[in-house]
Amino acid sequence: MWLAVDLLLVGLFAVIGRLSHYGSLTIGGWWTTAWPFLVGTLVAWVVLTLTRRPPAAIGSGVVVWLGALVGGMVLRQASGQGTATAFVVVATLVLGLLLLLPRVGARARR
């Protein structure tokens, strides 16, 4: 379940970004923005699986957050999409909130 949640939230991050910068949303535009971060998220999930970390743990959320962020930025740079400092700061904050808050909420409900 957490993999689907993480991918959905990273996809939402791309939707928010596209709408805030372009005022409209197309599948192609969304994909251009989303794929680097989705790949980074999947790489982080491979790490979680190999290390057998519980996906709902806040520490696992940090792994996913950093995987999505660092992987996404590396792939954006490699594909010529750019990584302006302001974008890195905003992406760090928004992805952190999106990927950590659900885990904090799940932990609080226990």
Sequence and secondary structure as in RCSB ss.txt:
>XXXX:A:sequence
MWLAVDLLLVGLFAVIGRLSHYGSLTIGGWWTTAWPFLVGTLVAWVVLTLTRRPPAAIGSGVVVWLGALVGGMVL
RQASGQGTATAFVVVATLVLGLLLLLPRVGARARR
>XXXX:A:secstr
 HHHHHHHHHHHHHHHHHHHHHSS  HHHHHHHHHHHHHHHHHHHHHHHHHT  TTSHHHHHHHHHHHHHHHHHH
HHHTT    HHHHHHHHHHHHHHHHHHHHHHHHT 
